[in-house]
Amino acid sequence: MNEGTVQLNNQRGEKGDELVRHLRSAIRSGRYVPGQRLVEVDLTEEFGVSRSLLRQAFHRLSAEGLVETVPNRGAIVRRLSFKEVIELFEIRLELEALAARLAAQNLVDAELRGSFEQEVSAIWNEEARLSTSAYLIENEKFHAAVFKASCNGQLAVLNRQMQLSLIMAQIASSITPEVMNLSISEHRTIASAILDKDTDAADSAARAHLNRARSFVEIIPGNLFRKAVP
């Protein structure tokens, strides 16, 4: 393989990485909603990429659980069933409670504390949340910061596998400003407990937040979920 081929492959790899980042961000922010077909012709034109590069991106996003390929429809944003969402909440509740406890233990480290404070700084903004897409991004960043502060790499990997962003995008149409502002208030309670290095309070606040969110999911319209396969 000559130098020109290597350079071309590197450029293709960088373009593929950038494409995956764009598509992942669009899914997590709700621009592409669960169940939506990702039309190859439109996306190749929008991003200026080949179909082969786009299909590679779909394959990578499929491995992350964000996209699935459906016969006669092509690639679509993955849509979870009600049962899948509730099961993920049950798992996530335990993981996030553990992450919050570990984060509270770890904030004796001044550098880690400063990093956590910076990463969750948006939650102290008193302005009412009115934009669902902006809230989805803020929500994802907050939860990621808690898992990062746990300093447990495997826990952070599991967090990404729990598909919080996909769940939130799927139920976005039911998220009102009141729901968003309640969620932010709960984020502040969790963050305060972590910053106070109070492990019990951090655990309790994380569990209360996830339990409330799960209860919210249980009362939203069933048509937002994929029909479970018998």
Stockholm file with secondary structure:
# STOCKHOLM 1.0

chainA/1-230         MNEGTVQLNNQRGEKGDELVRHLRSAIRSGRYVPGQRLVEVDLTEEFGVSRSLLRQAFHRLSAEGLVETVPNRGAIVRRLSFKEVIELFEIRLELEALAARLAAQNLVDAELRGSFEQEVSAIWNEEARLSTSAYLIENEKFHAAVFKASCNGQLAVLNRQMQLSLIMAQIASSITPEVMNLSISEHRTIASAILDKDTDAADSAARAHLNRARSFVEIIPGNLFRKAVP
#=GR chainA/1-230 SS CCHHHHHHHHHHHHHHHHHHHHHHHHHHTTSSCTTCBCCHHHHHHHHTCCHHHHHHHHHHHHHTTSEEEETTTEEEECCCBHHHHHHHHHHHHHHHHHHHHHHHHHTTSHHHHHHHHHHTGGGGCCSCCCCHHHHHHHHHHHHHHHHHHTTCHHHHHHHHHTTHHHHHHHTGGGCCHHHHHHHHHHHHHHHHHHHTTCHHHHHHHHHHHHHHHHHHHHHSCGGGSBCCCC
#=GC SS_cons         CCHHHHHHHHHHHHHHHHHHHHHHHHHHTTSSCTTCBCCHHHHHHHHTCCHHHHHHHHHHHHHTTSEEEETTTEEEECCCBHHHHHHHHHHHHHHHHHHHHHHHHHTTSHHHHHHHHHHTGGGGCCSCCCCHHHHHHHHHHHHHHHHHHTTCHHHHHHHHHTTHHHHHHHTGGGCCHHHHHHHHHHHHHHHHHHHTTCHHHHHHHHHHHHHHHHHHHHHSCGGGSBCCCC
//
